[in-house]
Every structure is written in structure tokens, then in C-alpha cells.
Amino acid sequence: MRFAQLKVTGGSKIVADETPHWDRLAETFDVERVNHWDAYSFLDGIHINGAESYFARLRRMIRGQHHRVGASRLGGYAAHAAWLEDHRRQSNGALVAKVISNGLSAPISRLWKGYWQRAA
């Protein structure tokens, strides 16, 4: 719960399925629910397609490209997958320009610098 309070902007609407672990969010946030018994992903104007798409892409990325991801690195891979999801409709040329620009303007990452050289 504390994580959601730190990460979710006040006044945001959270859309989730009927899984009970989302119930605690309803104490603090405006939560819309999709009951999968009534509809798979869209009902009464609410849907969870964006989240379902993101998690499906993240799982495919981990299985297909990375093969395994340690818990200490999962946040970085999830952020990368989120960036790809957010920019998936842009051209490859625009994405390359953005990646180069971001890479050249970012400070050295102490977390990622030389990670492939460390012992497993």
C-alpha cells in the first residue's frame, strides 16, 4: 500500500481486475474494477488492456531476449519495457535519435556500468 501511495499521483483512477489483492487500494484510491466473469477486459467503459499488453510484452522480453532476470535488475528491465510500450508507435529512426540523445545526456549509471563483468 505504501508503494502505491508513493508512486501514484493523488486523484488518479486505478483500473484493476477483481483479484482480491487490489482491495486495499480502494481504501485510498478511486478504483474501477473489471469483473472477468462479466467481460474479459472491457466493461462499462473501463478496461485493463494497457496493463495486460505491457505485462505480456515484459514476459515475452524476459523469456525471449534476456532468458532470465534477477530480482535486483527486474526494475530496470520493467522500466525499459515500459519505455518501449510508451513509444511503440514511433518510427525506428525517431527512437534511435531519442535513445542516442538520452544516452549522451545521462550520467554514468553506477548500477548498470559493467554489470556484465560481475560474477554471477
Helices and strands as residue ranges (DSSP letters): H 2-7, E 13-17, G 20-27, E 30-34, E 42-43, E 46-47, H 49-61, I 62-66, H 74-86, H 92-105, G 115-117
